[in-house]
Amino acid sequence: MESLKDKKVLISGASIAGLSTAYWMNKIGYKVTVVEIANAPRINGAAIDFRGNALDSIKRMTVFEQLKSNRLNVEMIEFKNAYDITESSILLKREETELTNDEIEIERDKFISILFDELKNEVEFIFNNSITELNETKDDIKITFKNGSHGAFDLVFGCDGIHSGVRKIWFGNEIEYSHFLEGYFSITIVNKLLIKEKTMQMFNVPNKAITLNAYNNKTDIIFCFFSEKEIPYDYRDVEQQRQIISEQFANQNWRTPELLREIMSAQNFYFDKFCQIKMPSWTKGRVALVGDSGYCASPAAGMGASLSMFGASTLADALQKHNGNFELAFQEYNKNLRSLIEDVQATAEANVRENFIPRTEEAIRKRNELMKF
């Protein structure tokens, strides 16, 4: 793309959305810089799932075979009661069944590692830094960084997650766009198997849920609970967040005491609210948002990674189609993604209430009965 080779783009965030956007922008000819506030790409979090349109995007990537060869294979979901009895189960696939190409589940750190290795010699990465100021001119957008340095770019992409700094600077405070789904969750990853590998287990009581997901000698421990109102807490204070989970799940049955001990000592712990980001436009001037920063559907959708990947490729396709005319490309980006985002967000809202955190014993039994094979 001759018209794009001298154009520079800055991407804020080196996680799924940021690396995916970097991949596609580099591929269509832009000179790409990624700035990340942490000291390395963001690898923490549960395993991720790519399906639907996102899988079509991944199949166009040079790393597709690597991703496919590292994918996970959940074979069984079991719904447990307080006595550790399986009340119902879903057999997803048998061990001898050949995997199809309609879905790829992969460890988050493996995905990030594969994509970062692909990009590190093609794209400039700046770690331990972030954007503090944006000033758009007729010809470019001027950047001030946290370390006091400056730069000028043709476009800026906010790929920095649900609590996006770019969105706050350029579009307004998070509270304007964040919609609380009346729930909280934590994800802890421990480097051992707490249940049989390739298995997921779920335990519910009204307004609370625990999920275990075992793969590759690791287990994801996920706690979820209903809360009608938002809980004030410091998002930097991990010990406070652990204490919130501990208090919410005190005196519960099943394996709860054991799992609470695990999360209290684990290094890999993440806590946040179930919420969605809803915006009338994901673009403004020379800035566009990709992934959770623009259209987070919440983990209840199971589509965060897919939306980030498909959003990144959709944006790149529009810019390539319009030869870098960002006004036309951004219009197309907003138009082409809108219905998909709205559908996924609606599904996620229902999932929080009906599947993740049922509010009554009757709702739990109904969910388990529907799942019974």
N, C-alpha and C positions, 0 to 999 in steps of 0.2 A: 504494500500500500504506500505508494510514493507520497501521498498527501499527508500521511500520518507519521512518517518516520522521524520527522523533526519535532513532533509535538510531545510534550511532557505531561505525564499525569502523576498525581500523588495519591496514594491509597493509605488511609488511616486504619490500622488494624492488621495483624498477621495471624488471623485464625482462619476458619473455613471460608467466610465471605471474602476476606482480604486476599488470601492466597489464590482463591478461585478467580477473583477479579484481576489480580496480577497476571495470572496465567493467560486469560483471554485478551487482556489489553496488550500484553507483550506479543501474543500470537498475531494480532492484527496490525502491529507495527509501532505502537506507542513506545516511548522511552519511559519506563516505569520505575517509580520510587515508592517503597513501602516504609511507613514510619510506625513503630510499635512502642508503646509506653513500657512494656516489660522488657526483660533482657534477652528474650528468645521468643520464637513463635509460640502461640497459645496452644498447649496440648492437653490441658486438663479437661475432663468431662467424660460422660458416658459414651459408649459406642454409638456410632452414627449410621444412618440408613439413607440410601439413595434409591429412589424409585420414580416412576412416571417420567415427566419431562426432564428431570435432572439426570436420569440414567441415559437419555438420548444425548445430553450434553457431554456426559462422561465418556460415552462411546466415541466421541469425536476427539478425545484427548490422547496425547501420546503415552500417558501413564495408565491407560485403561487396563491393559493386561496385568500390570503390577497391582492395581487395586483389586482386580478380580481374583488374583492368586492369593491375596491376603484377606479375603472376606471371611466373615464368621457365618455360623450356621446354627441358629436356634432351632432345636427339634421339638421341644415340648414346653408348653405353658401349663403350670399347675396352680389351682386355686386352693389355698390352705385354710383350715380353720384353726381355732385356738389350741387344739390338741395335735397339730401338725398332721392332720388327716387331709388327704387330697379329696375335696368335695366334687371337683370337676376338672377336666383338663382338655387341652387342645393339642393334638398331634400335628405339628406343622409339616414335618417331613421325617422320613426314616433315615437312619444312618447310611444305608446303602443307596439312597435316592440321589441321583445326579442333580446338582444345583442348576437352576435355570438362570437365564440372564435378565430376568425382569426385576431384579432387586439386588443391591449390594449393601450388606452391612459390614462395617469395618471398624476397628478400634480407632478412636479419634487421633491418638498420637501417631498411629501408623499412617493414616491418611495425611496428616500434617507433614510428617517426615518425608513421605514420597513426593508430595507436591513441592515442599521447600527444597529438596534435593534437585528437583527438576528446574527450579527457578533461581537458585542462589548465584549461578554464574551469568544469568541473563538479566536479573533485576537488582537494583540497588536496595539494600535493606538498612534502615537506620533504627537501632534499638535504643532503649532507655531514653526515649524522647517522645514528644507529642505535639499536636497543633494547639496553639493558644489563641491565634488570631487569624482571621481571613479577611482580605480586602480585595474585592473584585474591581478590575479596570476594564476598559474597552477591549484590551488585547489579551489579558491573562488574569490570574488570581494570585495575589501576593500572600505569602505565608510567613507568620512568625511562629517559631518553635519554642518549646519550653526552655531549651538551653540558651535562648537568646539569638540564635541564628535565624537567617531569613532565606526565602526562596521564592521563585515565581514559576507557576505551572499553568498549562492550558486548562486542565480540569482537575477537580478534587473529588475523590470517592470516599464517603464515610462508610467504612466496613467494620466499625468498632463496637458492635454489639448493642444490646438492649439499652445500656446506659451510655449511649454514644456521646462522645465529646463534640464531634463535628455537628451532630444534630442540635446540640445545645447552643453552640456558637452561632450556627447559621439559620436554624429553623425555629428555635425557641426552646423553652424549658421542657423537660421530659413530661411533667405533669399535664401539659397540653395534649399529649398524644398517647399517654399510657392508660390502658384500661385494665383495671384489677379484676381478676377472675375468681376472687374469693377463695384463694388457696395459696399455700406455700409448699416448697419442696426442698430437699437436700439430696445431693448425690455424693457418695463416698465410694472410692475404688480401692479395694484391698488386694494385695498380691497373693491371694490364696483362694482356693475353692471352698465356699461355704455350702454349696449344693452341687449336685452332679453337673458336670460340664455340658454345655449346649442346652441348658435348661433355664427357664424363668419361673419363679414362684411369686405369687401374690397373696397377701394377707390383708383383709379389711375388717374394720369395725366401723360403725357409723361415724363419718366425718374424718376417718384416718385410714391410711394405707401404707403398706410396706411392700416393696418389690425387690427381689434378688434376681440378678442376671449373671450367669456364670459362663466364662469363655476363656480359653488360653491361660489357664491357671490364675485367673482374676475373677473377682466378683464385684459387680456394681450393687451398692446398697442404697436404695432410694426410699426416703420417707416423704409422705405427703399428708397435709392436713387442711381441713376447711377452716376458714376464718372469715367471718362476715365483714370485718373491718380490717384495714391495713394495720400492721404491727410496726411501731417505730423501732428501728434498730440501726446500728452503724454498719454499713456494708463492708467496712474495712476490718471490723472486729469479728474475727472468725470464732473466737471463744464464746462471745455473746450469742452467735448464731447456733453453735453447738448446744448451748444451754437452752435455747428456745426449743430445739428438737427434743432434748432430754426432758424438759418439762411437759411438752405436749404428749409424749409417749410414755410417761411414767405410769407404772402399774398395769401396763398392757401385757397380754398373754403372747402365745406363740413363742418365737425366739427373740422377742423384743429386748429383754435385758442384755442378752449376748450381743445383739447388733448395736445397741447403744454404746456398749463398751468399745466396740470396734470403731465407731465414728469418733469417739472421744480421743482416741490415740492415733487415728489415721492422719497422714499428711495431706492426702488428696481429698479435700472436702469443699463442696460448693453449696451455697444456700441462696435462694431468691424466691420471689413471689411468682405465682402464675399470673402472667399479664400479657397483653398484646399491645403492639404499637400500631395505631391507625392514623394515617395521614392522608390529606386530600391530594398531595403530590409528594413524590419521593425525590423531586428535583427542584432546584431553585438557582437560576443563573448558571454558573459553571460547576455547580456542586450536585452530586447525585448520591443517594444512600442505597446501599445494597445489603440484603440479608436482614438480620434482626434489628439493625439500627433504623430501618425504614418500615419493616412489615413483620416484626416478630409475631408468630402465631402461638407461642408458648410451647414448652416441651410436650404438652398434652396432644399436640398435633402429630408428633413424631416426624415432622417434615422440615425442621429448621435447617438441616444441612442441605436438603433437596432444594428448598427455596433459595438458599444462598447461592448454590451452584447454578440453578436455572436462572436466577436473577442476574448473575454475573455474565453468563453466556448470552442472555437476551439483550443486555445492555451493550455488549461488544458487537453482537450481530447488527444492532441498530446503528451504532457508530460506523461500522464498516459499510453498511448499506448506504448511509448518507455521507460517506467520504469525510467523516469527522465533523460534519455540521451538527454540533451538539444540541442546538435548539430543536431541530427536527428529530434527532435521535432520542432525546429525552422525552419528547412527546410520545414517540412510539413505545419507548420503554414503559412509561406510565400506562399507556393504553393496553399493551399486550399482556402485562402481568396482572392487571387489576382484578379480573374475574376469578383467576386462580387463587390469588391471595384472599379474596373475600370468602371463597368456598372453603379454603383450608382453615381460616380463622373461625368460621361458623362451626366446622367440625370439631375444632379444638375446644371451643366453649362447651359443646355438648359432652365431649369426652371427660372434661374435668368433673362435671356433675354426675354423669352416668357410669363411666368406666373407671376413672382414676380414684375419685373420692365419693362413692355413693353415700347419701346422707342417712339412710335407714337400713335396718336389717333386711327388710323386704326388698329394697333396691339391690342390696348385695346378693341376696339369693336369686333374684330375677336375673342379674348380670351373669352369675355363675351358671344358672340353668340354661341360659341362652348359649353359653359357651360349651356346654357339655356335649361330648362326642360319644 
